[in-house]
Amino acid sequence: MKTLKSYAVAALSTFALAAPMAVLAAPTTIKVAYENHPGEPADLVMNYWADLLKERSNGEILLELYPSSQLGSKSDVMDQALMGMNVVTISDVGFMADYEPDLAALYGPFLTENTEKLFELYDSPWFAEKNKSLREQGVHLVITNYNYGDRHIIAKKPIRTPEDLAGMKIRVPNNVIQIKTFEAMGATPTPMPLADVYPALTQGVIDGAENPLSVLYGQKLHEPAKYLSLVNYLTTAAVWVGGEAFFSTLPEEQLALIHETGREAGLYSQQLAKESDAKVLELMRAEGVEVIEPDREVFKAKALKVYEQFPEWSPNLYQTLQDQLK
């Protein structure tokens, strides 16, 4: 009897110790890094996603947000992700071209103005094959339906024609397709992290920058640069990306929930994009910015030759994408 009692006490003690440990099991945390400042649409969407994921997972999956380049540049964060760290960042398929060259074409100039058709491409079997290849190379796309907005140019002098870009240093992200696009349109593309753009403008290192309206305003680039040219050379679908080395360790139900809520966050970004542009234009005009509506066709005529400068792409890729967009 004493032996049985001893076993019973031991079993109860073990259960009492195990139960609190189960309750106190640490949640899965994911660091979300981005260059945008608090209050910009990207930050609002990430807060929305964090709240949604916390609620749906009952607190088992938490997003830690790091705006304003707190974890370093985009390339720094991508390096961390590929090393297996629990981090995701905003990017675009132009940066994925090192792994899948054809993806750069989705970031080509004047590909389409129809955002809905563009997102249909990201849901297509063609893109699914590219996504599978990325995973095999260690890249995990978490959100693929994020609307980053239409990209325009803000500068220290008016830009009405491609000729006005001659000799102008325009900040672009450090991906080949956007660099070649601005070369084709007549500018001197100057890659640099977004966090460096404001001081570069104020110090005269660059003459202008490109980005969606909400980013140009959120970064306060309209303070040193007072001319906004609505070129809309690129309708932007961004991706939020991490490393397969981390995401492959998660239980399937957690991974599914991350993707499910991420897609809902992407839909929220599309809603925000529709609402924000008119408001930002009004604010910029009120703060002394001259808004220029140039003839986009003359810029397009210059930029389209970019699609002939990538011999590594699949044959007739531009036409293939155009057929799918139709």
SULWO-V746401 format. One record per residue. N is the residue number from 0. PSI is psi in radians with two decimals (999 if undefined). NEAR is the number of other ideal C-beta (glycine too) atoms within 12 Angstrom. Layout:
# SULWO-V746401
[[N/PSI/NEAR] [N/PSI/NEAR]]
This chain:
# SULWO-V746401
[[0/-0.73/7] [1/-0.68/8] [2/-0.78/9] [3/-0.73/10] [4/-0.68/11] [5/-0.75/12] [6/-0.71/13] [7/-0.78/14] [8/-0.74/14] [9/-0.74/14] [10/-0.75/14] [11/-0.67/14] [12/-0.73/13] [13/-0.78/14] [14/-0.72/14] [15/-0.60/14] [16/-0.65/14] [17/-0.65/14] [18/-0.88/13] [19/-0.62/11] [20/-0.65/12] [21/-0.70/11] [22/-0.64/13] [23/0.13/10] [24/2.33/12] [25/2.41/13] [26/2.79/20] [27/2.17/27] [28/2.47/26] [29/2.20/41] [30/2.27/28] [31/1.97/40] [32/2.40/39] [33/2.76/44] [34/-0.33/38] [35/2.65/39] [36/2.80/27] [37/2.37/18] [38/-0.35/21] [39/2.78/34] [40/-0.72/41] [41/-0.70/46] [42/-0.71/30] [43/-0.73/28] [44/-0.70/43] [45/-0.64/42] [46/-0.69/27] [47/-0.80/29] [48/-0.75/42] [49/-0.79/32] [50/-0.74/22] [51/-0.78/26] [52/-0.68/39] [53/-0.75/25] [54/-0.83/18] [55/-0.51/25] [56/0.07/28] [57/0.68/14] [58/0.10/18] [59/-0.35/22] [60/2.11/35] [61/2.38/26] [62/2.25/38] [63/2.10/24] [64/2.35/33] [65/1.43/30] [66/3.13/31] [67/0.64/24] [68/0.58/26] [69/-0.49/23] [70/0.21/29] [71/-3.03/23] [72/2.97/27] [73/-0.77/35] [74/-0.62/24] [75/-0.80/22] [76/-0.67/33] [77/-0.68/34] [78/-0.75/19] [79/-0.74/27] [80/-0.77/37] [81/-0.32/27] [82/-0.02/17] [83/0.14/18] [84/2.73/25] [85/1.21/31] [86/2.53/37] [87/2.74/46] [88/2.83/46] [89/2.42/50] [90/-2.83/42] [91/2.89/40] [92/-0.25/44] [93/-0.61/40] [94/-0.25/34] [95/-0.06/35] [96/-0.42/31] [97/-0.45/23] [98/-0.70/28] [99/1.63/31] [100/-0.65/25] [101/-0.46/33] [102/-0.43/42] [103/-0.52/36] [104/-0.46/43] [105/-0.26/46] [106/0.35/43] [107/2.74/41] [108/2.44/42] [109/0.59/34] [110/-0.78/39] [111/2.70/31] [112/-0.05/19] [113/1.75/18] [114/-0.69/32] [115/-0.74/20] [116/-0.63/22] [117/-0.77/35] [118/-0.47/32] [119/-0.62/22] [120/-0.67/34] [121/-0.26/36] [122/0.09/19] [123/2.79/21] [124/-0.59/13] [125/-0.82/25] [126/-0.60/31] [127/-0.67/17] [128/-0.71/16] [129/-0.70/33] [130/-0.72/32] [131/-0.73/18] [132/-0.69/21] [133/-0.78/34] [134/-0.71/25] [135/-0.39/15] [136/0.13/21] [137/0.08/25] [138/2.24/36] [139/1.97/40] [140/2.13/44] [141/-0.77/44] [142/2.28/44] [143/0.07/38] [144/0.58/33] [145/2.18/45] [146/1.88/38] [147/-0.24/42] [148/2.95/37] [149/2.39/36] [150/2.30/44] [151/-3.08/42] [152/2.27/49] [153/2.41/45] [154/3.01/38] [155/-0.12/31] [156/2.81/23] [157/2.48/25] [158/1.85/42] [159/-0.45/24] [160/2.86/21] [161/-0.53/32] [162/-0.53/17] [163/-0.35/28] [164/-0.22/35] [165/2.19/19] [166/-0.05/15] [167/2.31/35] [168/1.97/31] [169/2.16/46] [170/2.32/40] [171/2.77/38] [172/2.76/39] [173/1.09/25] [174/2.62/30] [175/-0.71/30] [176/-0.70/40] [177/-0.59/38] [178/-0.84/29] [179/-0.58/30] [180/-0.79/42] [181/-0.51/42] [182/-0.77/28] [183/-0.59/28] [184/-0.09/41] [185/-0.02/26] [186/3.04/37] [187/1.72/21] [188/2.40/32] [189/1.66/27] [190/2.43/31] [191/2.74/27] [192/2.61/26] [193/-0.60/37] [194/-0.37/25] [195/-0.07/24] [196/-0.78/39] [197/-0.93/31] [198/-0.56/21] [199/-0.64/27] [200/-0.80/33] [201/-0.54/19] [202/-0.02/14] [203/0.24/14] [204/-0.62/21] [205/2.87/33] [206/-0.23/35] [207/3.13/42] [208/2.74/48] [209/2.60/48] [210/2.96/43] [211/2.77/44] [212/-0.76/41] [213/-0.57/39] [214/-0.76/41] [215/-0.74/45] [216/-0.74/35] [217/-0.56/34] [218/0.00/38] [219/0.52/25] [220/-0.27/42] [221/-0.15/36] [222/-0.88/21] [223/-0.27/27] [224/2.10/41] [225/0.20/25] [226/2.05/32] [227/2.08/41] [228/2.05/40] [229/1.22/30] [230/-0.60/45] [231/0.99/33] [232/-0.19/44] [233/2.16/43] [234/2.07/33] [235/2.07/43] [236/2.01/42] [237/2.87/49] [238/2.64/39] [239/2.18/43] [240/2.54/41] [241/-2.81/42] [242/2.40/32] [243/-0.49/28] [244/-0.58/21] [245/-0.88/29] [246/-0.45/35] [247/-0.24/18] [248/-0.18/18] [249/2.58/27] [250/2.60/15] [251/-0.67/12] [252/-0.61/16] [253/-0.78/26] [254/-0.74/26] [255/-0.70/19] [256/-0.66/27] [257/-0.78/40] [258/-0.72/30] [259/-0.86/22] [260/-0.55/32] [261/-0.70/40] [262/-0.68/28] [263/-0.65/25] [264/-0.65/40] [265/-0.72/37] [266/-0.65/25] [267/-0.65/29] [268/-0.63/42] [269/-0.68/30] [270/-0.79/20] [271/-0.71/31] [272/-0.68/37] [273/-0.58/19] [274/-0.47/18] [275/-0.60/32] [276/-0.81/29] [277/-0.70/15] [278/-0.75/19] [279/-0.72/35] [280/-0.73/27] [281/-0.74/15] [282/-0.74/22] [283/-0.78/32] [284/-0.73/19] [285/-0.42/13] [286/0.35/20] [287/0.27/15] [288/2.33/31] [289/2.12/23] [290/2.11/31] [291/2.31/28] [292/1.56/16] [293/2.98/28] [294/1.83/19] [295/-0.45/29] [296/-0.57/16] [297/-0.57/22] [298/-0.70/37] [299/-0.74/27] [300/-0.64/19] [301/-0.71/28] [302/-0.49/34] [303/-0.37/24] [304/-0.24/21] [305/-0.63/35] [306/-0.19/31] [307/0.04/17] [308/0.28/23] [309/1.41/25] [310/-0.34/10] [311/-0.19/16] [312/2.81/26] [313/2.59/21] [314/2.42/11] [315/0.60/14] [316/-0.77/30] [317/-0.78/29] [318/-0.62/17] [319/-0.79/22] [320/-0.70/33] [321/-0.69/22] [322/-0.71/15] [323/-0.64/25] [324/-0.44/27] [325/999/12]]
